Amino acid sequence: MADFTRLPHTALDTFDDRVARFMRRHGVRLLRYAVGVVFVWFGALKLVPGLSPAEALVKATVPFVDADLFYPVLAVWEILIGVMLLIRPLTRGALLLLALQMPGTFLPFLVLPAVCFSVWPFTSPLDVFALTLEGQYIVKNIVLIAAGLVVGGTVRRASSVEQRL
């Protein structure tokens, strides 16, 4: 009987190993940078009135506070998260700010369901998946939460030659 666990090493295996090693070495750091850039970018858009496509949604979600005060504070908060993610020693602080912000990003599902779902009120259990563009914009935050968990898993780890964090 053939032993398929001992297949010959090929050029493809060598290439695959190099690609995987590159990903292992740089992936978490690049993820941290990418999320940092997204937060700086989205926050900066919020500093210019009318420039962020999320402005109306955010302001409508928090009618219980002064939107003209809250919105620029949120913008600076997001920029701060992004900048702190770009500077590794500040990552813990960024993740704390991220953890405090993320629950609020899902608030429109409770406060403005008609804006988030294509069919509201639901007429079928499948309607929960029929998101508007605004709903999709909110759901993408699940990816940011997961990225935060991945990056957070490295804060106690020193960078090594094998994995630059």
ZALUM-758588 format. One record per residue: residue in one letter; x, y, z of N, C-alpha, C, CB in turn. Coordinates in Angstrom, 1 decimal. Glycine has a CB too. Layout:
REM residues N
(romar a,(X,Y,Z),(X,Y,Z),(X,Y,Z),(X,Y,Z));
...
***
This chain:
REM residues 165
(romar m,(0.8,-1.2,0.0),(0.0,0.0,0.0),(0.9,1.2,0.0),(-1.0,0.0,1.2));
(romar a,(0.5,2.2,-0.8),(1.3,3.5,-0.9),(1.1,4.4,0.3),(0.9,4.2,-2.2));
(romar d,(2.2,5.0,0.7),(2.2,5.9,1.8),(2.1,7.4,1.3),(3.4,5.8,2.7));
(romar f,(0.9,7.9,1.3),(0.7,9.2,0.7),(1.1,10.3,1.6),(-0.8,9.4,0.3));
(romar t,(1.5,10.0,2.8),(2.0,11.1,3.7),(3.4,11.5,3.4),(1.9,10.6,5.2));
(romar r,(4.1,10.7,2.6),(5.5,11.0,2.2),(5.6,11.2,0.7),(6.4,9.8,2.6));
(romar l,(4.8,12.2,0.3),(4.9,12.6,-1.2),(6.2,13.3,-1.4),(3.7,13.5,-1.5));
(romar p,(6.7,13.2,-2.6),(8.0,13.9,-3.0),(7.8,15.4,-2.8),(8.4,13.5,-4.4));
(romar h,(8.9,16.1,-2.4),(8.9,17.5,-2.3),(9.1,18.1,-3.6),(10.1,18.0,-1.3));
(romar t,(8.2,19.0,-4.0),(8.3,19.6,-5.4),(8.5,21.1,-5.3),(6.9,19.3,-6.1));
(romar a,(8.8,21.7,-6.4),(9.0,23.1,-6.5),(7.7,23.9,-6.0),(9.3,23.6,-7.9));
(romar l,(6.5,23.3,-6.3),(5.3,23.9,-5.8),(5.3,23.9,-4.2),(4.1,23.1,-6.3));
(romar d,(5.7,22.8,-3.6),(5.8,22.7,-2.2),(6.7,23.8,-1.6),(6.3,21.3,-1.7));
(romar t,(7.8,24.0,-2.3),(8.8,25.0,-1.8),(8.2,26.4,-1.9),(10.1,25.0,-2.7));
(romar f,(7.5,26.7,-3.1),(6.8,28.0,-3.3),(5.7,28.2,-2.2),(6.2,28.0,-4.7));
(romar d,(4.9,27.1,-2.0),(3.9,27.2,-1.0),(4.4,27.5,0.4),(3.1,25.9,-1.0));
(romar d,(5.5,26.8,0.7),(6.1,27.0,2.0),(6.6,28.5,2.2),(7.3,26.1,2.2));
(romar r,(7.2,29.1,1.1),(7.6,30.4,1.2),(6.5,31.4,1.3),(8.4,30.8,-0.1));
(romar v,(5.4,31.2,0.6),(4.2,32.0,0.7),(3.6,31.9,2.1),(3.1,31.6,-0.3));
(romar a,(3.5,30.7,2.7),(3.0,30.6,4.0),(3.9,31.2,5.0),(2.8,29.1,4.3));
(romar r,(5.2,31.1,4.9),(6.1,31.7,5.8),(6.0,33.3,5.7),(7.6,31.3,5.4));
(romar f,(5.8,33.8,4.5),(5.6,35.3,4.4),(4.4,35.7,5.1),(5.6,35.7,2.9));
(romar m,(3.3,34.9,4.9),(2.0,35.3,5.6),(2.2,35.2,7.1),(0.9,34.3,5.1));
(romar r,(2.8,34.2,7.6),(3.0,34.0,9.0),(3.9,35.2,9.6),(3.7,32.7,9.3));
(romar r,(4.9,35.6,8.8),(5.8,36.6,9.3),(5.2,38.0,9.3),(7.0,36.6,8.4));
(romar h,(4.4,38.3,8.3),(3.9,39.7,8.1),(2.4,39.9,8.3),(4.3,40.1,6.8));
(romar g,(1.6,38.8,8.3),(0.2,38.9,8.3),(-0.5,39.7,9.4),(-0.4,37.5,8.3));
(romar v,(-0.1,39.4,10.6),(-0.7,40.1,11.7),(-0.4,41.6,11.7),(-0.3,39.5,13.1));
(romar r,(0.9,41.9,11.4),(1.3,43.3,11.4),(0.6,44.1,10.3),(2.8,43.4,11.1));
(romar l,(0.5,43.4,9.1),(-0.3,44.1,8.0),(-1.7,44.2,8.3),(-0.1,43.3,6.7));
(romar l,(-2.3,43.3,9.0),(-3.7,43.4,9.4),(-3.9,44.5,10.4),(-4.2,42.1,10.1));
(romar r,(-3.0,44.7,11.3),(-3.0,45.8,12.3),(-2.9,47.1,11.5),(-1.9,45.7,13.3));
(romar y,(-2.0,47.2,10.5),(-1.8,48.4,9.7),(-3.1,48.7,8.9),(-0.6,48.3,8.8));
(romar a,(-3.7,47.7,8.3),(-4.8,47.9,7.4),(-6.0,48.4,8.3),(-5.2,46.5,6.7));
(romar v,(-6.3,47.8,9.4),(-7.4,48.2,10.3),(-7.1,49.6,10.7),(-7.6,47.3,11.5));
(romar g,(-5.8,49.9,11.1),(-5.5,51.3,11.5),(-5.8,52.3,10.4),(-4.0,51.3,11.9));
(romar v,(-5.4,52.0,9.2),(-5.7,52.9,8.1),(-7.2,53.1,7.9),(-5.0,52.4,6.8));
(romar v,(-8.0,52.0,8.0),(-9.4,52.1,7.8),(-10.0,53.1,8.8),(-10.1,50.7,7.9));
(romar f,(-9.6,52.9,10.1),(-10.1,53.8,11.1),(-9.7,55.3,11.0),(-9.6,53.3,12.5));
(romar v,(-8.4,55.5,10.6),(-8.0,56.9,10.4),(-8.8,57.5,9.2),(-6.4,56.9,10.0));
(romar w,(-8.9,56.7,8.1),(-9.6,57.2,6.9),(-11.1,57.5,7.2),(-9.5,56.1,5.8));
(romar f,(-11.8,56.5,7.8),(-13.2,56.7,8.1),(-13.4,57.8,9.1),(-13.9,55.4,8.6));
(romar g,(-12.5,57.9,10.1),(-12.6,59.0,11.1),(-12.4,60.4,10.4),(-11.7,58.8,12.2));
(romar a,(-11.4,60.5,9.6),(-11.1,61.7,8.9),(-12.2,62.2,8.0),(-9.8,61.6,8.1));
(romar l,(-12.9,61.2,7.4),(-14.0,61.6,6.5),(-15.1,62.3,7.4),(-14.6,60.4,5.8));
(romar k,(-15.3,61.8,8.6),(-16.3,62.4,9.5),(-16.0,63.8,10.0),(-16.5,61.4,10.7));
(romar l,(-14.7,64.2,9.9),(-14.4,65.5,10.3),(-14.8,66.6,9.3),(-12.9,65.6,10.5));
(romar v,(-15.1,66.2,8.1),(-15.5,67.2,7.1),(-17.0,67.0,6.9),(-14.7,66.9,5.7));
(romar p,(-17.8,67.9,7.3),(-19.3,67.8,7.1),(-19.7,67.4,5.7),(-20.0,69.1,7.6));
(romar g,(-20.6,66.4,5.7),(-21.1,65.9,4.4),(-20.2,65.0,3.6),(-21.4,67.1,3.6));
(romar l,(-19.0,64.7,4.1),(-18.1,63.9,3.3),(-18.3,62.4,3.6),(-16.7,64.3,3.6));
(romar s,(-18.6,62.0,4.8),(-18.8,60.6,5.1),(-20.2,60.1,4.8),(-18.5,60.4,6.6));
(romar p,(-20.2,59.0,4.1),(-21.5,58.4,3.7),(-22.3,57.9,5.0),(-21.4,57.3,2.7));
(romar a,(-21.6,57.8,6.1),(-22.2,57.3,7.3),(-22.8,58.4,8.2),(-21.2,56.5,8.1));
(romar e,(-22.6,59.7,7.8),(-23.0,60.8,8.6),(-24.5,60.7,9.0),(-22.7,62.1,7.9));
(romar a,(-25.4,60.6,8.1),(-26.8,60.7,8.4),(-27.2,59.5,9.2),(-27.6,60.6,7.1));
(romar l,(-26.6,58.3,9.0),(-26.9,57.1,9.7),(-26.5,57.3,11.2),(-26.2,55.9,9.1));
(romar v,(-25.3,57.8,11.4),(-24.7,57.9,12.8),(-25.6,59.0,13.5),(-23.3,58.4,12.7));
(romar k,(-25.8,60.1,12.9),(-26.6,61.1,13.6),(-28.0,60.7,13.9),(-26.6,62.4,12.7));
(romar a,(-28.6,59.9,13.0),(-30.0,59.4,13.2),(-30.0,58.4,14.3),(-30.6,58.9,12.0));
(romar t,(-28.9,57.7,14.5),(-28.9,56.6,15.5),(-28.8,57.1,16.9),(-27.7,55.7,15.2));
(romar v,(-28.3,58.3,17.1),(-28.2,58.8,18.5),(-29.0,60.1,18.7),(-26.7,59.1,18.8));
(romar p,(-30.3,60.0,18.6),(-31.1,61.2,18.7),(-31.1,61.7,20.2),(-32.5,60.9,18.3));
(romar f,(-30.7,61.0,21.1),(-30.7,61.3,22.5),(-29.5,62.1,22.9),(-30.8,60.1,23.4));
(romar v,(-28.5,62.4,22.0),(-27.4,63.3,22.3),(-27.3,64.3,21.2),(-26.1,62.4,22.3));
(romar d,(-26.6,65.4,21.4),(-26.3,66.4,20.4),(-25.4,65.9,19.3),(-25.7,67.7,21.1));
(romar a,(-26.0,65.7,18.2),(-25.2,65.1,17.0),(-24.1,65.9,16.6),(-26.2,64.8,15.9));
(romar d,(-24.3,67.3,16.7),(-23.2,68.2,16.3),(-22.0,68.1,17.2),(-23.7,69.6,16.2));
(romar l,(-22.2,67.6,18.4),(-21.1,67.4,19.4),(-20.6,66.0,19.3),(-21.5,67.7,20.8));
(romar f,(-21.5,65.0,19.2),(-21.1,63.6,19.2),(-20.3,63.2,18.0),(-22.4,62.7,19.3));
(romar y,(-20.8,63.7,16.8),(-20.2,63.3,15.5),(-18.7,63.6,15.4),(-20.9,63.9,14.4));
(romar p,(-18.2,64.8,15.7),(-16.8,65.0,15.7),(-16.0,64.3,16.8),(-16.5,66.5,15.8));
(romar v,(-16.6,64.0,17.9),(-16.0,63.2,19.0),(-15.8,61.8,18.4),(-16.8,63.2,20.3));
(romar l,(-16.8,61.3,17.8),(-16.7,59.9,17.2),(-15.6,59.9,16.1),(-18.0,59.5,16.5));
(romar a,(-15.5,61.0,15.3),(-14.4,61.1,14.3),(-13.0,61.0,14.9),(-14.6,62.4,13.5));
(romar v,(-12.8,61.8,16.0),(-11.5,61.8,16.6),(-11.3,60.5,17.3),(-11.5,63.0,17.7));
(romar w,(-12.3,59.9,17.9),(-12.2,58.6,18.5),(-11.7,57.5,17.5),(-13.6,58.1,19.1));
(romar e,(-12.3,57.5,16.3),(-11.9,56.6,15.3),(-10.5,56.9,14.8),(-12.9,56.7,14.1));
(romar i,(-10.1,58.1,14.6),(-8.7,58.4,14.2),(-7.8,58.0,15.3),(-8.6,60.0,14.0));
(romar l,(-8.1,58.2,16.5),(-7.2,57.7,17.6),(-7.1,56.2,17.6),(-7.8,58.2,19.0));
(romar i,(-8.1,55.5,17.4),(-8.0,54.0,17.3),(-7.0,53.7,16.2),(-9.4,53.4,17.0));
(romar g,(-7.2,54.3,15.0),(-6.4,54.0,13.9),(-4.9,54.3,14.1),(-6.8,54.8,12.7));
(romar v,(-4.6,55.5,14.6),(-3.2,55.9,14.9),(-2.6,55.0,15.9),(-3.2,57.4,15.4));
(romar m,(-3.4,54.6,17.0),(-2.8,53.8,18.0),(-2.5,52.4,17.5),(-3.8,53.7,19.2));
(romar l,(-3.3,51.9,16.5),(-3.1,50.6,15.9),(-1.8,50.7,15.0),(-4.3,50.2,15.0));
(romar l,(-1.5,51.8,14.5),(-0.3,51.9,13.6),(1.0,52.0,14.5),(-0.4,53.2,12.8));
(romar i,(0.9,52.2,15.7),(2.0,52.3,16.6),(1.9,51.2,17.6),(2.1,53.7,17.4));
(romar r,(2.7,50.1,17.4),(2.5,48.8,18.1),(2.4,49.0,19.7),(3.6,47.9,17.8));
(romar p,(3.3,49.8,20.3),(3.1,49.9,21.8),(1.8,50.4,22.3),(4.3,50.7,22.3));
(romar l,(1.0,51.1,21.4),(-0.2,51.6,21.7),(-1.4,50.7,21.4),(-0.4,53.0,21.1));
(romar t,(-1.1,49.5,20.9),(-2.2,48.6,20.4),(-3.2,48.3,21.5),(-1.6,47.4,19.9));
(romar r,(-2.8,48.1,22.7),(-3.7,47.7,23.8),(-4.8,48.9,24.0),(-3.0,47.5,25.1));
(romar g,(-4.3,50.1,24.0),(-5.2,51.2,24.1),(-6.2,51.3,22.9),(-4.4,52.5,24.2));
(romar a,(-5.7,51.0,21.7),(-6.5,51.0,20.5),(-7.6,50.0,20.7),(-5.7,50.8,19.3));
(romar l,(-7.2,48.8,21.2),(-8.2,47.7,21.3),(-9.2,48.0,22.4),(-7.5,46.4,21.6));
(romar l,(-8.8,48.7,23.4),(-9.8,49.1,24.4),(-10.8,50.1,23.8),(-9.1,49.8,25.6));
(romar l,(-10.3,51.1,23.1),(-11.2,52.1,22.4),(-12.1,51.4,21.4),(-10.4,53.2,21.7));
(romar l,(-11.6,50.4,20.7),(-12.3,49.6,19.7),(-13.4,48.8,20.4),(-11.4,48.7,18.9));
(romar a,(-13.1,48.2,21.5),(-14.1,47.4,22.2),(-15.2,48.3,22.8),(-13.4,46.6,23.4));
(romar l,(-14.9,49.5,23.2),(-15.9,50.4,23.7),(-16.8,50.9,22.5),(-15.3,51.6,24.4));
(romar q,(-16.2,51.1,21.3),(-17.0,51.6,20.2),(-17.9,50.6,19.5),(-16.1,52.2,19.2));
(romar m,(-17.4,49.4,19.3),(-18.1,48.4,18.5),(-19.5,48.1,18.9),(-17.3,47.1,18.5));
(romar p,(-19.9,48.0,20.2),(-21.3,47.7,20.4),(-22.2,48.8,19.9),(-21.5,47.6,21.9));
(romar g,(-21.7,50.1,19.9),(-22.5,51.2,19.4),(-22.7,51.1,17.9),(-21.9,52.5,19.7));
(romar t,(-21.8,50.5,17.2),(-21.9,50.4,15.7),(-23.1,49.5,15.3),(-20.6,49.9,15.1));
(romar f,(-23.6,48.7,16.2),(-24.7,47.8,15.9),(-26.0,48.4,16.3),(-24.5,46.4,16.5));
(romar l,(-26.0,49.6,17.0),(-27.2,50.2,17.5),(-28.2,50.5,16.5),(-26.8,51.5,18.2));
(romar p,(-27.8,50.9,15.2),(-28.9,51.1,14.2),(-29.8,49.9,14.0),(-28.2,51.5,12.9));
(romar f,(-29.3,48.7,14.2),(-30.2,47.5,14.1),(-31.4,47.6,15.1),(-29.4,46.2,14.3));
(romar l,(-31.2,48.2,16.2),(-32.2,48.4,17.2),(-33.0,49.6,17.1),(-31.6,48.3,18.6));
(romar v,(-32.3,50.7,16.8),(-32.9,52.0,16.7),(-33.5,52.3,15.3),(-31.9,53.1,17.0));
(romar l,(-32.9,51.9,14.3),(-33.4,52.2,12.9),(-33.5,50.9,12.0),(-32.4,53.1,12.2));
(romar p,(-34.2,49.9,12.5),(-34.3,48.7,11.7),(-34.8,48.9,10.3),(-35.2,47.7,12.4));
(romar a,(-35.7,49.8,10.0),(-36.2,50.0,8.7),(-35.1,50.5,7.7),(-37.4,51.0,8.7));
(romar v,(-34.1,51.2,8.3),(-32.9,51.7,7.5),(-31.9,50.5,7.2),(-32.2,52.8,8.2));
(romar c,(-31.9,49.5,8.1),(-30.9,48.5,8.0),(-31.4,47.2,7.2),(-30.5,48.0,9.3));
(romar f,(-32.7,47.0,7.2),(-33.2,45.8,6.5),(-34.1,46.2,5.3),(-34.0,45.0,7.5));
(romar s,(-33.9,45.5,4.2),(-34.7,45.7,3.0),(-36.2,45.5,3.2),(-34.2,44.9,1.9));
(romar v,(-36.5,44.5,4.1),(-37.9,44.2,4.5),(-38.1,44.4,6.0),(-38.3,42.8,4.0));
(romar w,(-38.9,45.4,6.3),(-39.2,45.7,7.7),(-40.6,46.1,7.8),(-38.2,46.7,8.3));
(romar p,(-41.4,45.6,8.7),(-41.1,44.4,9.6),(-40.9,43.2,8.8),(-42.2,44.3,10.7));
(romar f,(-40.2,42.2,9.4),(-40.0,41.0,8.8),(-41.3,40.2,8.4),(-39.1,40.1,9.6));
(romar t,(-41.3,39.7,7.2),(-42.5,38.8,6.8),(-42.1,37.4,6.7),(-43.1,39.3,5.5));
(romar s,(-40.8,37.1,6.8),(-40.2,35.8,6.7),(-38.9,35.7,7.5),(-39.9,35.4,5.2));
(romar p,(-38.6,34.6,8.0),(-37.3,34.5,8.8),(-36.1,34.8,7.9),(-37.2,33.1,9.3));
(romar l,(-36.2,34.6,6.6),(-35.1,35.0,5.7),(-34.9,36.5,5.6),(-35.3,34.3,4.4));
(romar d,(-35.9,37.3,6.0),(-35.7,38.7,5.8),(-34.6,39.3,6.6),(-37.0,39.4,6.2));
(romar v,(-34.2,38.6,7.7),(-33.1,39.0,8.5),(-31.8,39.2,7.7),(-32.9,38.1,9.7));
(romar f,(-31.7,38.4,6.6),(-30.5,38.5,5.7),(-30.6,39.5,4.6),(-30.3,37.1,5.1));
(romar a,(-31.8,40.1,4.5),(-32.0,41.1,3.4),(-31.6,42.5,3.9),(-33.4,41.1,2.9));
(romar l,(-30.3,42.8,3.9),(-29.7,44.0,4.4),(-29.7,45.1,3.3),(-28.4,43.8,5.0));
(romar t,(-29.9,46.3,3.8),(-29.7,47.5,2.9),(-28.2,47.7,2.9),(-30.5,48.7,3.4));
(romar l,(-27.8,48.7,2.1),(-26.4,49.1,2.0),(-25.9,49.5,3.4),(-26.1,50.2,1.0));
(romar e,(-26.7,50.2,4.1),(-26.4,50.6,5.5),(-26.3,49.4,6.4),(-27.5,51.6,6.1));
(romar g,(-27.1,48.5,6.3),(-27.0,47.2,7.1),(-25.7,46.5,6.8),(-28.2,46.3,6.8));
(romar q,(-25.4,46.4,5.5),(-24.1,45.8,5.2),(-22.9,46.5,5.7),(-24.0,45.6,3.6));
(romar y,(-23.0,47.8,5.7),(-21.9,48.7,6.3),(-21.7,48.4,7.7),(-22.3,50.2,6.0));
(romar i,(-22.8,48.1,8.4),(-22.8,47.8,9.9),(-22.2,46.4,10.1),(-24.1,47.9,10.5));
(romar v,(-22.7,45.4,9.3),(-22.3,44.0,9.5),(-20.8,43.8,9.2),(-23.1,43.1,8.5));
(romar k,(-20.2,44.7,8.4),(-18.8,44.5,8.1),(-18.0,44.7,9.4),(-18.3,45.5,7.0));
(romar n,(-18.6,45.3,10.4),(-17.8,45.5,11.7),(-17.5,44.2,12.3),(-18.7,46.4,12.6));
(romar i,(-18.2,43.2,12.0),(-17.8,41.8,12.5),(-16.4,41.5,12.1),(-18.8,40.7,12.0));
(romar v,(-16.0,41.9,10.9),(-14.6,41.7,10.4),(-13.7,42.5,11.3),(-14.5,42.0,8.9));
(romar l,(-14.0,43.7,11.6),(-13.1,44.6,12.4),(-13.0,44.0,13.8),(-13.7,46.0,12.4));
(romar i,(-14.1,43.5,14.3),(-14.0,42.8,15.7),(-13.1,41.6,15.6),(-15.4,42.4,16.1));
(romar a,(-13.2,40.8,14.6),(-12.4,39.6,14.5),(-10.9,40.0,14.3),(-12.8,38.7,13.3));
(romar a,(-10.7,41.1,13.5),(-9.3,41.6,13.3),(-8.7,42.0,14.6),(-9.3,42.7,12.3));
(romar g,(-9.6,42.7,15.4),(-9.1,43.2,16.7),(-8.8,42.0,17.6),(-10.2,44.0,17.4));
(romar l,(-9.5,40.9,17.6),(-9.2,39.7,18.4),(-7.8,39.1,17.9),(-10.3,38.7,18.2));
(romar v,(-7.6,39.1,16.6),(-6.4,38.5,16.1),(-5.2,39.4,16.6),(-6.4,38.4,14.6));
(romar v,(-5.3,40.7,16.4),(-4.2,41.6,16.8),(-4.1,41.6,18.3),(-4.5,43.0,16.3));
(romar g,(-5.2,41.5,19.0),(-5.1,41.5,20.5),(-4.4,40.2,21.0),(-6.5,41.6,21.0));
(romar g,(-4.5,39.2,20.2),(-3.8,37.9,20.7),(-2.3,38.0,20.6),(-4.3,36.8,19.8));
(romar t,(-1.8,39.1,20.0),(-0.3,39.3,19.9),(0.3,40.3,20.8),(0.0,39.6,18.5));
(romar v,(-0.5,41.0,21.6),(0.0,42.1,22.4),(1.0,41.7,23.5),(-1.1,42.9,23.0));
(romar r,(1.0,40.5,23.9),(1.9,40.0,24.9),(3.1,39.3,24.3),(1.2,39.1,25.9));
(romar r,(3.1,39.2,23.0),(4.1,38.5,22.3),(5.2,39.4,21.7),(3.5,37.6,21.2));
(romar a,(6.4,39.1,21.9),(7.5,39.9,21.3),(7.7,39.6,19.9),(8.8,39.7,22.1));
(romar s,(8.0,40.5,19.1),(8.3,40.3,17.7),(9.5,39.4,17.6),(8.5,41.6,16.8));
(romar s,(9.5,38.5,16.6),(10.6,37.6,16.4),(10.9,37.6,14.9),(10.2,36.1,16.8));
(romar v,(12.0,37.0,14.5),(12.4,36.9,13.1),(11.3,36.2,12.3),(13.8,36.2,12.9));
(romar e,(10.7,35.2,13.0),(9.7,34.4,12.3),(8.4,35.1,12.1),(9.4,33.1,13.1));
(romar q,(8.0,36.0,13.1),(6.8,36.7,13.0),(7.0,38.1,13.5),(5.7,36.0,13.8));
(romar r,(7.0,39.1,12.6),(7.1,40.5,12.9),(5.7,41.0,13.2),(7.8,41.3,11.7));
(romar l,(5.6,41.5,14.4),(4.3,42.0,14.8),(4.2,43.5,14.8),(3.9,41.5,16.2));
***
